[in-house]
């Protein structure tokens, strides 16, 4: 990804729990707490790359949030400094396995956390570029546009951690409906 340089930009690549539509409204599906709506181990917000332009162009945060966002809220994380390539891109990564999270910047490990509290709730990926963020300075229109450019996203699942419902499945063959062009030509003068 290529991070914007303009003031007051807050781009991020992050994960939120998603327990599926049958679980209820979005706030229940994405709950990071541990309580009546989240039996067992709760979900986690996982910030793979969270960047505020005020921090400087090569610095971003990796953070994890759990047990809700109120009094019981817990978090851990670290800052990363990574060198952009010749085109201005960095690569943020996350290896998430049962009981362990490893964060990467440009292919190098920058943080590791091992705990039974690490979420086992499936999650969805989110890419955002919010203006404002935690900064208090106004946006300078002369610095716009300020794009958050994502060149690619790759996701893998280890086969030893997959269930029968997980992973890649061959799509069914396309249904082809015949058209007039596919019909045999009819002679205007039948025999």
C-alpha positions as CSV (number, residue, x, y, z in Angstrom):
1,X,0.0,0.0,0.0
2,X,1.0,3.6,-0.5
3,X,0.2,5.8,2.4
4,X,-0.9,9.4,1.8
5,X,1.3,12.3,2.9
6,X,-1.3,15.0,3.4
7,X,-2.1,16.2,7.0
8,X,-5.1,14.7,8.8
9,X,-5.3,11.4,6.9
10,X,-6.0,8.2,8.8
11,X,-5.8,5.2,6.4
12,X,-5.9,1.7,7.8
13,X,-6.0,-2.0,6.9
14,X,-7.7,-3.9,9.7
15,X,-9.9,-6.9,10.6
16,X,-13.1,-7.0,12.6
17,X,-15.0,-10.1,13.8
18,X,-17.9,-11.3,11.7
19,X,-20.0,-14.0,13.2
20,X,-22.4,-14.0,10.2
21,X,-25.9,-12.7,9.5
22,X,-27.7,-15.2,11.6
23,X,-26.0,-13.8,14.7
24,X,-27.9,-10.6,14.6
25,X,-27.2,-6.9,14.0
26,X,-23.8,-5.7,13.0
27,X,-22.7,-4.6,16.5
28,X,-23.3,-8.2,17.7
29,X,-21.6,-9.7,14.7
30,X,-18.5,-7.5,15.3
31,X,-18.5,-7.6,19.1
32,X,-15.0,-7.6,20.6
33,X,-16.2,-8.3,24.1
34,X,-16.8,-11.4,26.1
35,X,-20.3,-11.6,27.4
36,X,-23.8,-12.7,26.7
37,X,-23.5,-12.0,22.9
38,X,-20.1,-13.6,22.7
39,X,-19.8,-16.9,24.4
40,X,-16.4,-18.3,24.9
41,X,-13.4,-16.4,23.5
42,X,-14.4,-13.0,22.2
43,X,-13.5,-11.4,18.9
44,X,-10.7,-8.9,18.4
45,X,-10.1,-5.8,16.3
46,X,-6.8,-6.4,14.5
47,X,-5.1,-3.3,13.1
48,X,-2.6,-4.6,10.6
49,X,-1.6,-1.1,9.4
50,X,-3.0,2.0,11.1
51,X,-1.4,5.3,10.0
52,X,-1.8,8.9,10.9
53,X,0.0,11.2,8.6
54,X,1.1,13.4,11.6
55,X,3.3,10.5,12.8
56,X,5.6,10.8,9.8
57,X,5.5,9.0,6.5
58,X,7.3,5.8,7.4
59,X,5.6,5.1,10.8
60,X,2.4,3.2,11.4
61,X,0.8,1.3,14.3
62,X,-0.1,-2.4,14.6
63,X,-2.7,-2.8,17.3
64,X,-5.2,-5.3,18.8
65,X,-8.3,-4.5,20.8
66,X,-10.5,-6.8,22.8
67,X,-13.1,-7.0,25.6
68,X,-15.2,-4.3,24.1
69,X,-14.5,-0.6,24.0
70,X,-15.7,0.5,27.4
71,X,-14.3,0.0,30.9
72,X,-13.1,-3.6,30.2
73,X,-11.3,-2.6,27.0
74,X,-7.8,-4.0,26.5
75,X,-5.3,-3.2,23.8
76,X,-1.7,-4.0,22.9
77,X,0.3,-2.9,19.9
78,X,3.5,-1.4,18.6
79,X,4.8,1.2,16.2
80,X,6.6,0.2,13.0
81,X,9.0,2.1,10.8
82,X,9.3,0.6,7.3
83,X,11.1,1.9,4.2
84,X,8.9,2.4,1.2
85,X,10.0,0.9,-2.1
86,X,11.1,3.1,-5.1
87,X,7.4,3.6,-5.9
88,X,6.4,4.6,-2.4
89,X,4.7,1.2,-1.4
90,X,5.0,-0.7,1.9
91,X,3.8,-4.2,2.7
92,X,1.9,-4.9,6.0
93,X,1.2,-8.4,7.0
94,X,-0.4,-10.6,9.6
95,X,-0.1,-14.3,10.5
96,X,-3.0,-15.2,12.6
97,X,-3.1,-18.8,14.0
98,X,-4.7,-20.3,17.1
99,X,-3.2,-18.6,20.1
100,X,-0.7,-16.5,18.1
101,X,-0.5,-13.3,16.1
102,X,2.6,-12.2,14.2
103,X,2.7,-8.8,12.5
104,X,5.1,-8.0,9.6
105,X,6.3,-4.9,7.9
106,X,7.9,-5.4,4.5
107,X,8.3,-9.1,5.2
108,X,10.1,-8.7,8.6
109,X,8.5,-9.6,11.9
110,X,7.7,-6.5,13.9
111,X,5.5,-7.9,16.7
112,X,4.5,-11.3,18.1
113,X,1.8,-12.1,20.7
114,X,1.0,-15.5,22.0
115,X,-2.1,-15.9,24.2
116,X,-5.2,-18.1,24.6
117,X,-7.2,-14.8,24.4
118,X,-6.4,-14.4,20.7
119,X,-9.6,-14.5,18.7
120,X,-10.8,-17.6,16.9
121,X,-13.8,-15.7,15.5
122,X,-13.8,-15.3,11.7
123,X,-13.2,-11.7,10.6
124,X,-13.6,-9.5,7.6
125,X,-11.0,-7.2,6.1
126,X,-11.6,-3.5,6.1
127,X,-9.7,-0.8,4.2
128,X,-10.4,2.8,5.2
129,X,-9.0,6.3,4.6
130,X,-10.7,8.5,7.1
131,X,-10.0,12.3,7.1
132,X,-9.4,13.9,10.4
133,X,-8.5,11.0,12.6
134,X,-6.9,11.9,15.9
135,X,-5.2,15.0,14.5
136,X,-6.6,18.4,15.3
137,X,-5.1,20.3,12.4
138,X,-7.5,21.2,9.6
139,X,-7.1,19.5,6.2
140,X,-5.1,21.6,3.8
141,X,-7.0,21.5,0.5
142,X,-3.7,22.3,-1.3
143,X,-2.4,18.8,-0.2
144,X,-5.4,17.0,-1.8
145,X,-6.0,14.6,-3.4
146,X,-4.4,12.4,-0.8
147,X,-4.9,8.8,-2.0
148,X,-4.5,5.6,0.0
149,X,-3.4,3.3,-2.8
150,X,-3.6,-0.5,-2.3
151,X,-1.9,-2.5,-5.1
152,X,-2.8,-5.9,-3.9
153,X,-4.2,-8.0,-0.9
154,X,-3.3,-11.7,-0.5
155,X,-5.1,-14.0,1.9
156,X,-4.1,-17.6,2.6
157,X,-5.6,-20.2,4.9
158,X,-3.5,-23.1,6.2
159,X,-5.1,-26.4,5.1
160,X,-4.5,-27.9,8.6
161,X,-6.6,-25.1,10.1
162,X,-9.4,-25.2,7.5
163,X,-12.8,-26.9,7.8
164,X,-14.7,-28.4,5.0
165,X,-16.6,-25.1,4.5
166,X,-13.4,-23.1,4.4
167,X,-11.0,-22.4,1.6
168,X,-11.3,-22.3,-2.2
169,X,-14.1,-24.2,-3.9
170,X,-14.4,-24.5,-7.7
171,X,-17.3,-22.4,-8.8
172,X,-20.1,-24.2,-10.6
173,X,-19.9,-24.0,-14.4
174,X,-21.7,-21.0,-15.9
175,X,-25.2,-21.4,-17.1
176,X,-25.3,-20.6,-20.8
177,X,-28.8,-19.7,-22.1
178,X,-29.2,-20.3,-25.8
179,X,-29.9,-17.2,-27.9
180,X,-31.4,-16.8,-31.4
181,X,-27.8,-16.6,-32.7
182,X,-27.3,-20.1,-31.3
183,X,-30.4,-21.5,-33.0
184,X,-30.0,-23.3,-36.4
185,X,-30.9,-21.1,-39.3
186,X,-34.3,-21.7,-40.7
187,X,-34.7,-21.6,-44.4
188,X,-37.3,-19.0,-45.6
189,X,-38.6,-21.6,-48.1
190,X,-39.2,-25.0,-46.3
191,X,-39.0,-28.1,-48.6
